[in-house]
Amino acid sequence: MTGATPAGGDRLRVGIVGCGGIGNSHARAYVAHPRVDLVGVVDEIPERAERYAGEYGTTAYGSIAELVDQQPDLVTVATQPGRHVEPTLELLGRHCSVLLEKPPTANLADLDTLIAADSASAGNVYGVFQHRHGSGARRAHELMTAGALGRPLVAVCETLWYRPDSYFLPDWRGNWAGEGGGPTLGHGIHQIDLLLHLLGPWTSVQAQSSRLARPIEFEDVSLAMITFTSGAVGTIVTSLLSPRELSRIRVDTTAGTLEVNHVYGYSDADWSWTPTPDAASAATNGRDPGETVRSDGAANRADPWRAHPGADVPSNHAAQINRLVDDLLAGREHETTLAASRPTMELVTALYASSLTGEPVHRRDLVPGHPHYTRLDGGLTADAVTARLAGSRV
Ligand SMILES: NC(=O)c1ccc[n+]([C@@H]2O[C@H](COP(=O)([O-])OP(=O)(O)OC[C@H]3O[C@@H](n4cnc5c(N)ncnc54)[C@H](O)[C@@H]3O)[C@@H](O)[C@H]2O)c1
């Protein structure tokens, strides 16, 4: 159901629940937007809300109910990953729209609960996946979807980050209860979401996860082989053990190689397109490779990437929030709905299920009743998880 937000209105009233680290990125984007009023913030630790109120020129409230009394059109939920469901349900119950931080939930069961609540509410939930919203990904998505970059064949998706032991000191980090899952859910999810955004639906996954160095309950590295519905195949590696950090997606297609290399956010310059040799030399020589070539030679269908430049919007929270605000004020559907994040959560779930069972997982298997539908650890004991992350199936 839609309707909580003021389609055609002049300004958007917004709030924030969760005034910790990443809430700042939301607050900064909101206060920088000329058509947004940040009407209030809430944190269960009152000093944190007070600090935000002073820094961003707004009011600290003691509860979500008091914040909703200010009639916000949209409220960011930036609470810890294991604590997304309760505030989101309360806001939906009060018919308020929500911008929910990643990962949207800790498992598919909770995601489906929120999707059902979204349907029953006048508010909608939108998921934060900021890397879909930079101009590089928008350009890549449009061209891939139109078939202008050829048919995808081989993909590589890497999140090679570094987090020392001290990163896991906050009590909610490093355990299933606080985070719902390990770095595959909490960190790799950004690139995994972008990979699926570019390549479309997947059908099966075979994965392996290990705990090699960190004092945590789940994996610190995971590796997966994925088959897409299109027949394309790919690999996904997520690591928190990689000192030279890199986030990378590479797609080899029948027409060339599309690649983005960055760490925590890309600009247009981080994307490249390398046409297949025939198309590349045809374009260089100014010959018509059987496609349309403009007489000035500046743009042609043999090099669709150059013919379709990006708008140089980096992939940060402002990129998504600016689009979301514009969409809501214009009464348009915003693309990153909660339902749109389900394929990503399914793939993450399959990755855990496969690595903890040693068996391939098909997307069609991930229905209510599947052991990993309600918990990414599949309800295994801590000892069983430890054994499986060490490579033992006994
Ligand atoms: N999109 C990104 O790039 C990105 C980056 C980092 C973190 N995140 C995500 O942002 C979320 C928050 O992470 P963080 O590092 O900012 O955590 P944090 O611990 O710094 O902040 C969370 C805040 O929420 C408050 N809180 C928890 N439950 C609450 C409730 N029911 N009502 C009011 N306040 C409540 C806590 O007191 C805390 O201040 C996580 O889901 C994380 O995965 C996203």
The ligand as a Tripos MOL2 file, in Angstrom:
@<TRIPOS>MOLECULE
LIG
   44    48     1     0     0
SMALL
NO_CHARGES

@<TRIPOS>ATOM
      1 N1         25.2330    1.2340    4.3160 N.am      1 LIG1
      2 C1         26.4530    1.2250    4.8360 C.2       1 LIG1
      3 O1         27.4590    1.4570    4.1510 O.2       1 LIG1
      4 C2         26.6260    0.9130    6.2970 C.ar      1 LIG1
      5 C3         27.8550    1.1270    6.9330 C.ar      1 LIG1
      6 C4         27.9620    0.8430    8.2950 C.ar      1 LIG1
      7 C5         26.8810    0.3320    8.9970 C.ar      1 LIG1
      8 N2         25.7040    0.1020    8.3350 N.ar      1 LIG1
      9 C6         24.5400   -0.4570    9.0500 C.3       1 LIG1
     10 O2         23.9600    0.5590    9.8470 O.3       1 LIG1
     11 C7         23.3510   -0.0260   11.0150 C.3       1 LIG1
     12 C8         23.8850    0.6830   12.2550 C.3       1 LIG1
     13 O3         25.2610    0.4570   12.3480 O.3       1 LIG1
     14 P1         26.1640    1.4200   13.2500 P.3       1 LIG1
     15 O4         27.5540    1.0040   13.0400 O.co2     1 LIG1
     16 O5         25.7870    2.8380   12.9990 O.co2     1 LIG1
     17 O6         25.6930    0.9730   14.7250 O.3       1 LIG1
     18 P2         25.8330    1.8100   16.0840 P.3       1 LIG1
     19 O7         25.8730    0.8230   17.1830 O.co2     1 LIG1
     20 O8         26.9480    2.7940   15.9620 O.co2     1 LIG1
     21 O9         24.4770    2.6540   16.1550 O.3       1 LIG1
     22 C9         23.2190    2.0550   16.3810 C.3       1 LIG1
     23 C10        22.4170    2.9650   17.3040 C.3       1 LIG1
     24 O10        21.0650    2.5130   17.3720 O.3       1 LIG1
     25 C11        20.5970    2.7030   18.7140 C.3       1 LIG1
     26 N3         19.4330    1.8260   18.9030 N.ar      1 LIG1
     27 C12        19.3880    0.4720   18.8640 C.ar      1 LIG1
     28 N4         18.1250    0.0230   18.9880 N.ar      1 LIG1
     29 C13        17.3460    1.1250   19.1270 C.ar      1 LIG1
     30 C14        15.9480    1.3230   19.2650 C.ar      1 LIG1
     31 N5         15.0830    0.2790   19.2810 N.pl3     1 LIG1
     32 N6         15.4980    2.5770   19.3700 N.ar      1 LIG1
     33 C15        16.3460    3.6350   19.3490 C.ar      1 LIG1
     34 N7         17.6840    3.5110   19.1850 N.ar      1 LIG1
     35 C16        18.1770    2.2750   19.0740 C.ar      1 LIG1
     36 C17        21.8000    2.3700   19.5650 C.3       1 LIG1
     37 O11        21.7050    2.9050   20.8640 O.3       1 LIG1
     38 C18        22.9340    2.9930   18.7450 C.3       1 LIG1
     39 O12        23.1990    4.3290   19.1200 O.3       1 LIG1
     40 C19        23.6710   -1.5150   10.9510 C.3       1 LIG1
     41 O13        22.5790   -2.2150   10.4110 O.3       1 LIG1
     42 C20        24.8680   -1.5800   10.0130 C.3       1 LIG1
     43 O14        24.9600   -2.8260    9.3300 O.3       1 LIG1
     44 C21        25.5530    0.4050    7.0290 C.ar      1 LIG1
@<TRIPOS>BOND
     1     1     2 1
     2     2     3 2
     3     2     4 1
     4     4     5 ar
     5     4    44 ar
     6     5     6 ar
     7     6     7 ar
     8     7     8 ar
     9     8     9 1
    10     8    44 ar
    11     9    10 1
    12     9    42 1
    13    10    11 1
    14    11    12 1
    15    11    40 1
    16    12    13 1
    17    13    14 1
    18    14    15 2
    19    14    16 1
    20    14    17 1
    21    17    18 1
    22    18    19 2
    23    18    20 1
    24    18    21 1
    25    21    22 1
    26    22    23 1
    27    23    24 1
    28    23    38 1
    29    24    25 1
    30    25    26 1
    31    25    36 1
    32    26    27 ar
    33    26    35 ar
    34    27    28 ar
    35    28    29 ar
    36    29    30 ar
    37    29    35 ar
    38    30    31 1
    39    30    32 ar
    40    32    33 ar
    41    33    34 ar
    42    34    35 ar
    43    36    37 1
    44    36    38 1
    45    38    39 1
    46    40    41 1
    47    40    42 1
    48    42    43 1
@<TRIPOS>SUBSTRUCTURE
     1 LIG1         1 GROUP 0 **** ****
